[in-house]
């Protein structure tokens, strides 16, 4: 495998000059610098570090540029009685360029706090009796499908004057034209000042036009003009020089010169920047607010193949001509108060709960960074698009596909910033709780896209690295692993993953069925259920072939044929067998809701047989064995063995006639996991290890069995909470939070996995969004769960 991968990697990266979908040879290095990213969903993101630097860029969809652009700074100027008394770049850096500026702010006087989608940077200006608080706001608002798509961030500067005299305060926002990449010097880029007035509100700033041949964009820095606030600008300056002219301009009177007219286009090798300054007078012992914004407009994008032009979601509201940055800036600066009200109305009930630990509140909201910063794309379906364009020859049964995608667009996010595959489905299974709880229409849209690929097939052959064999890229009636690589053409060509032929994976089809019912249970969307029902039947029929001995239970194939793609499974298994029985149960429930008595009876018979086989082959009196092979490690304790029960519990199908797994067995298994995988691993401080031997030693039979998977730990904690083990659930999840966010300094780049000795894998990963299943479990326990959904009386399935 290593040789095959290396040959493929050389061909991909050195001959084709493309990026590997998983680059095992050049992993992204850990930088403990990141803070809350800017921007809404699907329009690109710019991450601001906890020291205030702009340091991670994802404007081209799915492609990351890890570069701190030193020019991008906020600078404060204080003036009393007509004299400048203090002027400082609010950065601890001391760079080699712009040495005419006053750098080296003492970090002892600055404090950072983040609660996504907001962050706070507090500067206690030494010796000045002035405190600045910069509040960073992005429009990421649950159930909002308009403002949440906007590529903007707002910086609200609260100025507190503790002096006995008035002080004039100016905040200058400087920005380089570009992202710090070599393209910044490609030439032809230019800046121009702008003002935008609407409904009596006026903003002013500078547009920085970045004129690339593919995916050109405009950056906009701006400030809100209001009574007592003046806005000035510098259209262009050289960010590679000393910067003295800009510094002296501000120092002279706390204002910038504000030249009119656009700058000349840059020459090849030349870089340009601009600055905007907002100023106001703050009375003695008084308080004032200055509002600045950053917007970016890249409305039309190509993926790596350059085959199709895609329009981002926000173009529905702001147009696709590339001239929206002024209007975006105005909208952001005049709506940020409303955004904050909505964010607080959403977050405060959780933040104010004395029942919830502080670390959980931080983790719950801050893990949502991946909703925007996961290479996320949210695209419009072209207005002239017809159903056949989307669903292919076999998808005619999806009657609401076109209306859903037309209304809510197409959504996709990467498996991880390093694992470049969109909507990786075995992982999305875990992360999907964040979507269905906060933006349910995006989950529904994503499911329609998956359903389309299920009913169609892709007959192109391709060689798979693990097995060294050639197979079809995509089989009919099989759920794809992913919907494509941003370096190619997502949606058009699926299954970028080529480590395994995933047509033989045992979990993908099951995870589709489980999500369909879960989505229906939480949304009561009966049209969705009706559309998905034939697809669920098709994937379950396809899955039945894995029940080789007709005992009602599927068997694994003796290779790593599920989301643990390096951990081999033989025969019946706790993970896939549990998912199978949960999916069979949900087929019975969906058939009951839709009045399909024949299918209900078929799956009820399978369920009764399968439950007996599962208990007989895997239950050992304390927990469910990893698999039934009888191998040295088949008795390993898998932390994820209750994944099927997790989904059943989330949907209220865990008791009475739908009790698939005996409650006593579930509780015994969870207590064993807590005792062995949690408390006996790293002193109980790092979450649950994936595999543990009964004697309390981690299972080292694969590279994944002795890892902790953060997203799996959060889902395990949710399962514990569902079963009444609330304290154990919080203790289990807390180990992951403390390890990632505190001990390892991986804020806003939560990895897929880590080991006990500070080895980690795949920074910035999708699966930890599963923490929202903990919140659902808590809400269910508090009696806030949705009522069970039913179709109208007398309705039968289509």
N, C-alpha and C positions, 0 to 999 in steps of 0.2 A: 504493500500500500504506500509506504513512504516513497519508494522509487516512482510509482505511478503518479503520486501527487506532485513530486518534485518536477517530473517531466511536464506535467500539465501546467504547473505554476510557471515554469520557465517560458513555455509557449504562450501562456496568457499574458504574462507581465512584460516579457522582453521581446517577443515577436509580434503579438497582436497589440502590445502597448495598452492593455486594459487592466483594470483592477480585479483581483480575485474576489469571488463572492465570499470566501473565507480565506484570509491570508494567514496561514499558520506559521509562515516564516518571518513576517514583518508585522507583529502585533503593535497596536497603538500603545505607546508608553503611558504609564500612569503619571498624570500631572495633578497635584493636589491643589488646584487653583480655581476650580469652577464654582460658579454660583448660579443664580436663577436665570434661565434663558429668557430672551425677549421674543415677543411675537405670538400671534394666535396659532390656530391649527391649520397646517397644510400650506402655509405661504412662505416657509423658510424660517430659520431662527438665527439669532445672534446671541451668543452666550456672554454674559458679563460675569467676570470672576468676583470672588468675595473681597478682593482689594480694589474693585471698581474698574478693572481693565476689560476691554472687549477682546475675547480670546478664543472663541470657537464659532466658526461660521458654517452655516448650512443653508446657502441660498439656492444653489443648484440642487434639485431634488435628490436626496439620498447621498449626496457627496459632502464630505466634511473637510474643512480646512482648519487645522489647529495652529493658529497664529495670533499672538498678541500684537495688535497694531498700536504702537506706543503713542501715536498722534491722537488717538481717540481718547480724549480726556475731558474732565470738567475742571475748570479753574475758577477760583473765587478771588474777587477784588473787593476790599473794604475801604471806604472813604469817609472821613470825618472833616467837617468844616472846610470842604474843598480840597483836602489833601488825601492822597492814597496812603493808608497806614499799613496795609497788609495785602499782599498778592501772592497766591500760592497755587501750584498745580496740586489737585487733590489725589496725589499718587505717591507711594513710597519709592517708586522707581527713580533711578538716576541714569537715564539713557545716554547713548553717545551722540544722538541727534537732538535737535531743539535745545541745545545747551544754553540758549539765551533765556530759557524759562527757568523759573524757580521750582526745582524738583525736590524730592526727598522729604515729603510730609512724614512726620513721625507717627508710625502706626499705633503707638500707645494711645493716641487721641482719636482713634477711629474704631467703629464697631459695626459688624455686619450681622444682619438677621434675614432669614428667608422663610417665607411661607408661600409656596407657589400658589397662584401666579404673581405674587408680590414679593418685593425684597426691600430692606431698609439699610441704608448706609448712614451712620451718624458720625459727624465730624465735630469734635469740640476744639475749635480753633485755639491753639495754645496762646495764652496771654491776651486774647481779644475779647473775652466775655461774650462771644457769639457762638451759637451752636447751629449747625446746618444738619438737617435730616433729609436725605434724598430717598424718596419713596418711589420705587420702580413698579410700574403696573402694566400688565399685559391683559388683553381682553379674552381671557379663557374662562368662560361662564357656562355652567351646565345648562343643557336644554336650549342653548342659544346657537342657532345655525347661521347667523349673519355676522354679528360683531366678532364671534369667536374665530372667524376665518381671516381676520384682518392682520396684515403684516406690519404691525406697529408696536411701539412701546412708549410709555410716557414716564417722564421723570418729574415728580412733584417735589420741589425744594421748599421745605419749611425752614424759615429763618427766624431764630429767636435772639433778640438783642437784649443782653443782660447789662448793657452799659447805661450810664446816666445821661447819655446824649444820643441824638439820632445818628444813624449810620446808613450810608448808601451801600447797598450790596449788589454786586454784579456776579452772575454765574455765566461763564463762557463755556460753550460746548464745541469742541473742535473735532473734526472727523476727516479721515483720509478718504479719497475717492477710490474705493475698492475694498478688498478684504485682506490686504497684506500679502496676497499671492503674487507670483511673478507677472501675472496679467496686468497688475496695477501700472506697470511700466510699458505696456504694449502700445501706448500712444492713442491719440484720438479722443481722450476723455476730457470732459469740460464741466464747468460749474456755472450756475446762474442764480441770482437772488430771486425770491418770489414773495408775493403777499397773496393772501386768499381771504376774502370776506364773504360771510353768509350769515343771514339771520342776526345781523348786528354784532357778530363776533368776528374778530380779525386775528389772523396768525401771520407771522413773517419768518422767513428763513432762507436757506440756500438749498438748491437742488444740485446733486452731484451725479452727473450722467456718466455711467460706466458702459462704454460702447463696444461690447464684445460681439463677434460675429454670431455666436450661439448664446442664447439666454442673456441678452443685454438687460441691464437694470438701472434704476435711478434710486439713489439714497437721498433722503431729505432730513435735514436738521432744522428745527423750527422752535418758536416760542409763542406763547399766547400774549397778545397785546390787550391790556385792559387798563382801567383807570389807575394811574400811578406806576404803571410798568412800561418801560421803554425797551424796544428790541432793535439791536444793531447787528451788523455782520461784517465779515471779511469774505469776499467772494472766492478768492484763491490765494494760497501761499504755498511755499515749498516746504514739505514736511521733513525733507532730508537735510535741510540747512540748520542754521542756528535759531531761526524763528524770532529773532530780535525785533523785527518790525511789528509783528502781531503783539508781542509782549509789551512793547513800549506804547503801542496804540491804546491798549487796555489800561496800562499803568497811568497814562496821562490824565484820563478823565473818567475811567470806569466804563467807557463806551468804545465801540469799534467804528471805523471810518464810514462803513456802509457805501462803498462805491456802487454805481449803477452799471448795468450792462453785464453781459456774460463774459466769462474768461475765454482766452484762446484755447483751442484743443491742445492737449499735451503732445510733446514730441516723443518718439520712441525712447524709452529709457528714463523718461521724466515722470515724476509722481506729483500729484497735486492734492491739496486739502482745502477745507473751508472751516469757518467758525461762525457761531451765532451767540449773541450775548443778550441776556435778559437782566434788566436792572430795576431796582426800586429803592425807595427810602423807607427804612424801618425805624419807627419812633423808639425813644428810650424805653427800655423794658417792654418793648412791643414785639409783635409777631407779624410776619408777612409771608406770602406764598408766591413762588415763581414756578411756572410750568413750561417744561421743554419736552420735545418729542423727537423720536427717531422713527422714520417710516422707510420702507423699501418697496419698490414697485417692479416686480419681475412677473408680468402677467401671463406671458406665453412661454412655455418651456418645452424643450425637447429632452428626452432621456438620451442615454448614450448612443442608441442606434440612429438617432436623428430621423426616424421614419415618420413620426406623427407629431403634430403640434398640439399641445394640451393647454387648456385655459384653466387657471387656478380658480378656486371657488369664489374668492373675493371679487373677481371681475364681473360677476353677476350684479354687484352693487356699485362698482366703481369703474367699470369699463376695462377694455383689454388693449387700449391704444398705447399704453406705456406713459401716459401723462397724468396718472392718478395721484402721484405723490403729494401735491399740494392739498387736494381734497381729502386724502387719507390723513394728512397731518392735522388739518382743521377738524376733521371728525373726531380724531383721537383726543385732541386737546379740549374739545367741547363736550365729550361724552365720558371722559375718564371718571368724573364724579359718580355718574350713574353706574359705570362698571364696578366701581368700588362698593357702592351700596349693594349691588347684586352679589358680589363676591362675599361680602360680610354676611349677608342674609343666608348664604349657602354655608359658610364656614362656622359662623358663630355658635350655632347649636352644638356643634361638635367641640369647638374650642372651650365653650363654657361648661361642658359636662365635667363634673367632679369625679365621675365614675371612670373616666378614661385617662390613662397615663400621658404625661407630656410628650414622651418620645413617640408614642403612637400618633398623636395629633400631627407632629412634625412629619413622620414617615408617610402618613396617609395622604397629605397634601403635596409634600415635596416629591414623592415618587411619581406624581402626575406630570413632572417635567417631560417624561418620555412621550406623552401624548402629542407634544409639539416638536420636541427635539429628537424624535426617533426617526429622522429622515422623512418626516411625515408629509404626505401629499394628499390634497383634497381637490379634486378636479371636477370641472363642469362636464356634463355630457353635451356634445354639440346640439344646438337646437334642431338641426335638420336630421338628427340621428333617428333611425327607426328601430323597432324591436329586433328585426332580423340582424341589424348591425351588431347588436349587443349579445344576442342569445345564440347565434349560430344555428345550424340546421336542426339541432336536437332540443333546443330550449323553448319550444313554443308553449309549453305548459306553464311557464312562469309569467302569468298574466299581468302581475303588478310590477314586474322588473322595470319596465320603462318608466312608469309613473314615479316609482321610488327613486331611481337614479336621476331622473330629470329634476325632481324636487330637491333631493339632498346630495346629489353628486356622488363621486366615487372616492372612497377613502382607503388609504393604505399607509402602513408604517413598517419600518424595518424590524427584523428580528433583533438586531442590535446595530450600534454604530459601526462595529467591526464585522458583523455577520449580515452581509448586504443582500438580504432577500426580503421582499415585501410580503406582508401578511402570512408569515410562517405559521401554518395553521395549528400544528401540535403545540406551539408556544402561545399563540393567540388564545387558545382554549383557556389558559390561566389568566392572561391579561385582559380578556374580553369583559371581565366584570366591571372594569373602569368605564368601558364604552357603554355597556347596557344600562349602567346606573346613571351615567352623567350625560351621554350623548347617544341615546338608544337608536335614533334614526341612522347614525353612522354604523352601528353594529348591524342593523337590518340591511343597509346598503352593502356592507362588506359580505354578509351572508348570501345576498343575491349574486354577487360576483363569484363567490365560491360555487354556488349552485349551478351557475352557467358552465363553469369548467367541469363540474361533475358529469353533466349530461353529454358533454362533448368529449372527443378524444383527440390526441395529437399523435399522429403515427410516425413522427420523425424518430429515427433510432438515435441512441446516444450511449456512449460507454460510461459506466458508473465505476467510480474509483475503488470503492470497498471490495466489490466482487470482481472487478475486471471484466464484466460482461456488458453486452449491448442489449438494450431494451427500448421500448417505446418511452418517449418523454412523459406521456400522460395516457392512462387507460380510461375508457368510458366507465361511468358509474363508480369511480374511485375519486375521493377527495384529493386535490393536489397538495403537495407539501407547502408550496408558496405560489404567489402570482407573478414572480419574476424579479429580475435584477435591475436596479436603476441604471446600470451601465448598458442595459440592452433595451427592451421594450416591454415593461410590465403590462399585464392583462393580455397582451398579444401573445407573448411566449411565456408560459408558466414553468414552474419547477426548475428554477436556477440551481437548486441543490443537486449535486451529483455525487455525493459520498455513497448513497445507497439508491437502489431503485425503490422508491417509496410506494409503488403500487402494491408491494407485499407488506407494508407496514400495517400493524394491527390497530393502531389507535386513531388514525386520521378520520376514517368513516364514522367511528363511534363518537368522536368529539363533535362532529357536525350535528348528529342527531341530538346529543345532549344540549348543545347550544340552541338548537331550534326550539326545543321545549322550554328551556330556561328563558329564552327571549320572549316567547309567547306568555309564559307565566308572569313575567315582570311587566309586559307591555299590554297584554290582552289584545294583541294585533291578530285578529282571526283571519284576515286576508293573507297575511304572511304565513300563518300556519297552513292554510289551504294550499298555497303555492308550494310550500316546502314539503308537504306530505308525500307526494310522489317521489321526490328526490330522496327523502329519508327511506322510503321503501326500497328504492334502487340501491342505495349504499349499504343497507342492511342485508339485502339479498346477496350483494357482492361479498359482504363480510362473512356470510354463512359458510362459504367454502373453507374458511379456516377452522370450522368445527369438523375435524377430520374423522372423529369417531361417533358423531351424532349423539353426543351426551348433553347437548344444550350449552356447551361451553367451548369457546374458541381456544386454539392452541397457538403458542408462539413458535416461530420457525427455526429456532436454533441459531439465530443471529440477532444483532441489535436492531430489532424491527419495530421501534417505537421511539418516542421523544428522547429516551436515553440511548442515543445512537452509537454508543461505544460500550454498552453494557448488555451482554448476550443473555437471551432468555430461551429456555427450552420448555415445551409443553405448556400446560396450564400455568397461568401466572396471576399473582395478586393484582398487579397493576392493570394489565390488559383484560384479564378475566373480570375484574371489578368494573372496569369501564363498560365492558360488554353487557354484563347483567344490568347495569344502570341504564344503558341505552335500550335494552329489551324492555325493561320496565317502562321507560318513557314512550316506547312504541305502543305499549298497551294503553297508556294514559292518553296519548294523542288519538289513537283509534277510538277510544271511548268518547273523547270530546267531539270527534268528527262523526261519530255514529257508524264507524266501519267495524261491524261485529265480526266479520270473517277474519280480518287482519288481527283484531284484538285477540281472538281465540288462538290464532296461529302463534302469536308471540307469548301469550300466557302459557301455552304448553311448553314452549322453549324455556321460558323463565323458570317454571317449576322444575324441569329437568336440570337446567343449568345451575340453579341454586344448590340443589342436592350435590351435584358434581363438584362445585366450587368448595363447599364445606368439606366434602369427603377427601378431596385431593390436596387442599391447601391449609385448612385449619389444623393447628397443632396443639390446641388447648390454651394458647396464650395470644397468638397473632396468626396472620396468614403468611405462609412461607413465600419467599420470593418467587419460586416456581416449583413445579412438581417433578423436576428431572432427577432428584435424588443425588445431584452432584455435591461436591464439597461445600458449595455456597448456596445451594437451593434453600437452605433454612435461614438465610440472611433476613434481617429485619429491615424492610424497605420503608423509608419514611413516607413514601407516597402511596402506600398500599391501600389507603382508603379514598383514593381519588374519585371512584364511582359514588361512594357514600357522600362525599363533599358536594357533588352536583345534585344528588337526590335531596339532600338536606336543604340546599339553597332553593329548591323548588317545592318544598313541603311534601315530598314523596318518601319520607323516611319513617313512616309509622303506619299502623293499621294494616290494611290489605296490601299496601305498597312497601312493607318492610322487607327489603331485599336481603339485607345482611342482618342477622340477629343483633339486636341492640347490645346484648351482653358481650357479643364477640367484638363489635365495633369499639365499645368502651375498653375492653381488655387489650385490644390491639393498640389503641391510642395511648393507653397507660404504659404499655410496653415500649412504644416508640419514645414516649416522654422520658421514661426511666433510662433507656439504653441509648437511643440516637441523640437525645438532647442532653440529659444530665451527665451521662458517662462520656460525653465527647467534649473536650476542651474545657472541662470543669463546668459545663452547662452554660457557657458564656457566648457561644457562637451559632446558636440555632441547632437544627437537626442535620446530622450527616445523612447522606442518601441511603447508605447501606451499613448496617452494623451486624456483626456476628453475635450469636447468643451469649458468648462469653465476654462481651463488652469491648471487643476490639474492632475497629472499622474494617469493613469489607474492602480489601485491596485487589479484588479480582479484575477490576477495570479502572480506567482513569476517571470514570464518573462515579463509581460506587463510594469512593471516599472523599467526594466533594460535598459541600453544602450548596444547594441551589436556592438562592434567595426567594425567588418566586414560588418554589415548591414549599418552602418553610411558611410563607404567608398563607398559602392555601391550606397547609396542615393546621396552622393556628386557627383558621376559619372553621375547619372541621371540628377541632376541639371545642371551639366556642359553641358551635351548633349542638354538640353533644353534652353541653353543660360544664365542660372543663375550661371555664373562662380563665381562671388564674394560670393554668398550664399553657393555654393558648397564648396569652400575653407574654409569659416568660419565654416561650419558644421563639416568638417573633422578635422580642426585644433583643435577643442575641444577635440576630442579623442586623438590626438597626445600629446597635452599638458598634458592631464590627465594621460595617461599611461606612457609616456616616461619621463615626467618631474615631475609632482606633486606626482604620486604614486610610482615612481622609479621602474617601471616594464620593464625596457629595456631588450630586447631579451627574453621576456616571456609575450608578449601581451595576455591578457586574452580574453575569449569569451565575458564576460559581467562584468559590474560594475553598482553600483547604486550611487545615489547622495552622500550618507554618507559613502564613502570609504569601501563599501562592494563589493567584487569582486568574480568571479566564473570562474573556469577552466583556470588556467595559461597556457600560451604557446599554442595557439589555431590556427587552420588552417584558419578560415574564414577571418581574417584581410588581407590575401593576395589579397583580392578583391580590395585593393588600386590600383592594376594594371589596373582595369577598369577605374579609373580616368585618368590614363595616356593614355589609348586608346581613351577616350572621348576627351582629349586635342589634341591628334594627329589627330583625325577626324575633329575637329574644325579648326585645322591648315592646313587641306587639305592633310594630310599624310595618310589618310585611304586607304586600299586596294581597287582596282577596283572590282566592283561586278563580281562574278565568274559565268561562264557559261560553260556547256559542249560543246564539239565541235559540229558544225552544223550537224543536221541530226541524232544526237545520241539520242536514246530512252532508257528508263529505262530497266534494265535487266528483 
